[in-house]
Amino acid sequence: MTLYKHELKLNRGSFVIWLVGVLAMSTGCIFLFPLIDDSMADMSDAFASMGGFSAAFGMDKLPITTLEGFFGTEIGTIFALGSGMYAALLGISALSKEESGHTAEFLHTLTLGRCGIVTGKLLAILTYLALFDLAAFGVFAGSAALIGETLSMKCLVGYILAQFAAQTELASVCLALSAYSKRSSLGVGLGIALVLYVLDIVARITEQAEFLKYFTPFSYSNATDVFVNDGSVETVPLCIGLCVTVIGILTAYFIYKKRDIAA
């Protein structure tokens, strides 16, 4: 519990910065919607018929003239990428920062044990991801109400839950890499999130590459798909993602328990 509280305190600043940054961009688009609503009516059909570009961002599934369509194609993309990068950074730095910061010797003098260390850091990661998504849910719902528009609460809840699952998957994969790494490779974490995001775009553009959706959490957490399916997500990619999450967490425990750690 002591380590858990310490991790919460240590990551509080970065949490606030990422939360404010991502939500500011996302909600800014929501408040922008009434101003561009009329002009988008003329462009809606054009956007929907742009082939691969339309498919990549879901413009062929939802009309961007509605807030739900605009949310799915624009706002959801911003939030998914921003929160995914934040989750990856939390995971990739969780364990490796102790060795690179030369604090591992002190940490291992505590009576936690290595499994206790991983558990404390994992719980802190999950806590911040949950707080991130709860804040996003409140801000999105509140912003829609302020501009006099409606968002389906069922779809919004489904989207937020899908985002939490995707963020947890990213964080768990990066946590496993963090357990192996001797230094905090923030660039690797960001790179993983960006590469997986690109894989989702490629899978949507090209039918021959559709199988790639099973390798990226951005496929089942896509806002457009969630809103089109009335709050539901595609089962197979989600189940694969949950399996990857469990494997990532177990791998982090196994590697961190076995490896030699420099002071």
C-alpha positions as CSV (number, residue, x, y, z in Angstrom):
1,M,0.0,0.0,0.0
2,T,2.9,2.3,0.7
3,L,4.4,1.8,-2.7
4,Y,1.0,2.2,-4.3
5,K,0.5,5.6,-2.6
6,H,4.0,6.6,-3.5
7,E,3.4,5.8,-7.2
8,L,0.1,7.8,-7.2
9,K,1.9,10.8,-5.7
10,L,4.9,10.4,-8.1
11,N,2.8,10.3,-11.2
12,R,0.2,12.9,-10.2
13,G,1.9,15.7,-12.2
14,S,2.1,13.8,-15.4
15,F,-1.5,12.6,-15.0
16,V,-2.8,16.1,-14.7
17,I,-0.8,17.3,-17.7
18,W,-1.9,14.5,-20.0
19,L,-5.5,14.6,-18.8
20,V,-5.8,18.4,-19.3
21,G,-4.0,18.2,-22.6
22,V,-6.0,15.4,-24.1
23,L,-9.4,16.5,-22.8
24,A,-8.8,20.1,-23.8
25,M,-8.3,19.1,-27.4
26,S,-11.2,16.7,-27.3
27,T,-13.7,19.0,-25.7
28,G,-12.5,21.9,-27.8
29,C,-13.8,20.0,-30.8
30,I,-17.1,19.4,-29.1
31,F,-17.6,23.1,-28.5
32,L,-16.5,23.8,-32.0
33,F,-19.2,21.5,-33.4
34,P,-22.1,24.0,-33.3
35,L,-20.0,26.6,-35.2
36,I,-19.2,24.3,-38.1
37,D,-22.4,22.2,-38.1
38,D,-23.9,24.1,-41.0
39,S,-20.8,24.1,-43.2
40,M,-20.3,20.3,-42.6
41,A,-23.8,19.6,-44.0
42,D,-22.5,20.3,-47.5
43,M,-19.3,18.3,-47.0
44,S,-20.9,15.2,-45.4
45,D,-21.5,13.3,-48.6
46,A,-18.1,14.2,-50.0
47,F,-16.3,13.0,-46.8
48,A,-18.3,9.7,-46.9
49,S,-17.3,9.0,-50.5
50,M,-13.5,9.5,-50.1
51,G,-12.8,5.7,-50.2
52,G,-9.9,4.6,-48.0
53,F,-9.7,7.9,-46.2
54,S,-13.4,7.7,-45.2
55,A,-13.0,4.1,-44.1
56,A,-9.9,4.9,-42.0
57,F,-11.8,7.4,-39.9
58,G,-15.3,6.0,-40.0
59,M,-16.8,8.7,-42.1
60,D,-18.5,6.1,-44.3
61,K,-20.4,4.8,-41.3
62,L,-21.6,7.8,-39.4
63,P,-22.7,11.2,-40.7
64,I,-20.4,14.0,-39.4
65,T,-23.4,16.3,-39.3
66,T,-24.5,14.8,-36.0
67,L,-22.6,15.1,-32.7
68,E,-22.3,11.3,-32.5
69,G,-20.9,11.1,-36.0
70,F,-18.5,14.0,-35.3
71,F,-17.5,12.4,-32.0
72,G,-16.8,9.0,-33.6
73,T,-14.8,10.3,-36.5
74,E,-12.9,13.2,-34.9
75,I,-13.1,13.5,-31.1
76,G,-12.9,9.8,-30.4
77,T,-9.7,9.6,-32.6
78,I,-8.0,12.4,-30.6
79,F,-8.9,10.8,-27.2
80,A,-8.0,7.3,-28.2
81,L,-4.5,8.2,-29.5
82,G,-3.8,10.6,-26.6
83,S,-5.0,8.2,-23.9
84,G,-3.2,5.3,-25.6
85,M,0.1,7.2,-25.6
86,Y,-0.4,8.0,-21.9
87,A,-1.1,4.4,-21.0
88,A,2.0,3.3,-22.9
89,L,4.2,5.8,-21.1
90,L,2.8,4.7,-17.7
91,G,3.7,1.1,-18.5
92,I,7.1,1.5,-20.1
93,S,8.4,3.6,-17.2
94,A,6.9,1.8,-14.3
95,L,9.7,-0.7,-13.5
96,S,12.6,0.4,-15.5
97,K,12.7,3.9,-13.9
98,E,13.9,2.4,-10.6
99,E,17.1,1.0,-12.2
100,S,17.8,4.0,-14.4
101,G,17.1,6.3,-11.5
102,H,19.4,4.3,-9.1
103,T,16.5,3.8,-6.6
104,A,16.2,0.1,-7.1
105,E,18.6,-0.7,-4.2
106,F,16.4,1.2,-1.7
107,L,13.2,-0.2,-3.1
108,H,14.4,-3.8,-2.7
109,T,15.3,-3.2,0.9
110,L,11.6,-2.9,1.7
111,T,9.6,-6.0,2.7
112,L,7.4,-6.0,-0.4
113,G,9.2,-8.6,-2.5
114,R,9.4,-8.3,-6.3
115,C,5.9,-9.4,-6.9
116,G,4.7,-6.8,-4.4
117,I,6.6,-4.1,-6.3
118,V,5.0,-5.1,-9.6
119,T,1.6,-5.3,-7.9
120,G,1.9,-1.8,-6.4
121,K,2.9,-0.2,-9.6
122,L,0.3,-2.1,-11.7
123,L,-2.5,-1.0,-9.3
124,A,-1.3,2.6,-9.6
125,I,-1.4,2.4,-13.4
126,L,-4.9,1.0,-13.4
127,T,-6.0,3.6,-11.0
128,Y,-4.8,6.5,-13.1
129,L,-6.3,4.9,-16.3
130,A,-9.6,4.5,-14.6
131,L,-9.5,8.1,-13.3
132,F,-8.5,9.3,-16.8
133,D,-11.5,7.6,-18.4
134,L,-14.0,8.6,-15.6
135,A,-13.0,12.2,-16.1
136,A,-13.3,11.9,-19.8
137,F,-16.8,10.5,-19.5
138,G,-17.9,13.3,-17.3
139,V,-16.4,16.0,-19.5
140,F,-17.8,14.5,-22.7
141,A,-21.3,14.1,-21.3
142,G,-21.2,17.6,-19.7
143,S,-19.8,19.3,-22.8
144,A,-22.5,17.8,-25.0
145,A,-25.2,19.0,-22.6
146,L,-23.7,22.5,-22.6
147,I,-24.0,22.9,-26.3
148,G,-27.5,21.5,-26.4
149,E,-26.6,18.3,-28.1
150,T,-27.1,14.7,-27.0
151,L,-24.8,11.7,-26.9
152,S,-26.2,8.2,-26.4
153,M,-25.1,7.3,-22.8
154,K,-25.1,3.7,-23.7
155,C,-22.7,4.3,-26.6
156,L,-20.6,6.7,-24.5
157,V,-20.3,4.2,-21.7
158,G,-19.4,1.4,-24.2
159,Y,-16.8,3.6,-25.7
160,I,-15.2,4.5,-22.4
161,L,-15.1,0.9,-21.3
162,A,-13.5,-0.1,-24.6
163,Q,-11.0,2.6,-24.2
164,F,-10.1,1.4,-20.7
165,A,-9.6,-2.1,-22.0
166,A,-7.4,-0.8,-24.9
167,Q,-5.4,1.4,-22.5
168,T,-4.9,-1.5,-20.1
169,E,-3.6,-3.7,-23.0
170,L,-1.1,-1.1,-24.1
171,A,0.0,-0.5,-20.5
172,S,0.5,-4.3,-19.8
173,V,2.6,-4.8,-22.9
174,C,4.8,-1.9,-22.0
175,L,4.9,-3.0,-18.4
176,A,6.4,-6.3,-19.6
177,L,9.0,-4.4,-21.6
178,S,9.7,-2.2,-18.6
179,A,10.4,-5.3,-16.5
180,Y,13.1,-6.3,-19.0
181,S,14.6,-2.9,-19.7
182,K,17.3,-1.3,-17.6
183,R,16.3,2.2,-18.5
184,S,13.1,4.0,-19.1
185,S,12.5,4.0,-22.8
186,L,9.7,6.5,-23.2
187,G,10.3,6.6,-27.0
188,V,9.6,2.9,-27.2
189,G,6.3,3.3,-25.4
190,L,5.2,6.1,-27.6
191,G,6.3,4.2,-30.7
192,I,4.3,1.1,-29.7
193,A,1.1,3.2,-29.3
194,L,1.6,5.0,-32.7
195,V,2.5,1.8,-34.6
196,L,-0.6,0.0,-33.3
197,Y,-2.7,3.0,-34.2
198,V,-1.3,2.9,-37.8
199,L,-2.0,-0.8,-38.0
200,D,-5.7,-0.1,-37.2
201,I,-5.8,2.5,-40.0
202,V,-4.2,0.1,-42.5
203,A,-6.6,-2.6,-41.5
204,R,-9.6,-0.3,-42.2
205,I,-8.3,0.9,-45.6
206,T,-7.2,-2.3,-47.2
207,E,-9.3,-5.5,-47.2
208,Q,-6.1,-7.6,-47.6
209,A,-4.8,-6.2,-44.4
210,E,-8.0,-6.6,-42.4
211,F,-6.4,-9.3,-40.3
212,L,-4.2,-6.6,-38.7
213,K,-7.2,-5.6,-36.5
214,Y,-6.5,-8.6,-34.3
215,F,-3.1,-7.2,-33.4
216,T,-4.1,-3.7,-32.2
217,P,-6.3,-2.5,-29.3
218,F,-7.4,0.5,-31.4
219,S,-9.6,-1.8,-33.5
220,Y,-12.1,-2.8,-30.9
221,S,-12.0,0.5,-29.1
222,N,-12.8,2.6,-32.2
223,A,-15.4,5.2,-31.4
224,T,-17.2,5.0,-34.8
225,D,-17.7,1.2,-34.5
226,V,-18.9,1.5,-30.9
227,F,-21.5,4.2,-31.8
228,V,-22.6,2.3,-34.9
229,N,-23.0,-0.9,-32.9
230,D,-25.0,0.8,-30.2
231,G,-22.3,0.6,-27.5
232,S,-21.1,-2.9,-28.3
233,V,-17.6,-3.9,-29.4
234,E,-16.3,-6.6,-31.7
235,T,-16.0,-9.7,-29.6
236,V,-13.0,-11.5,-31.1
237,P,-10.5,-8.6,-31.1
238,L,-11.6,-7.7,-27.6
239,C,-11.0,-11.3,-26.3
240,I,-7.6,-11.3,-28.0
241,G,-6.8,-8.0,-26.4
242,L,-7.8,-9.3,-22.9
243,C,-5.6,-12.3,-23.4
244,V,-2.7,-10.0,-24.4
245,T,-3.3,-8.0,-21.3
246,V,-3.1,-11.0,-19.0
247,I,0.0,-12.4,-20.8
248,G,1.7,-9.0,-20.5
249,I,1.0,-8.7,-16.8
250,L,2.1,-12.3,-16.1
251,T,5.3,-11.7,-18.2
252,A,6.1,-8.6,-16.2
253,Y,5.9,-10.6,-13.0
254,F,8.0,-13.5,-14.4
255,I,10.7,-11.3,-15.9
256,Y,11.0,-8.9,-13.0
257,K,11.2,-11.7,-10.4
258,K,14.0,-13.5,-12.3
259,R,16.2,-10.8,-13.6
260,D,19.3,-9.3,-12.0
261,I,18.7,-5.7,-11.1
262,A,21.5,-3.2,-10.7
263,A,21.4,-0.8,-7.8
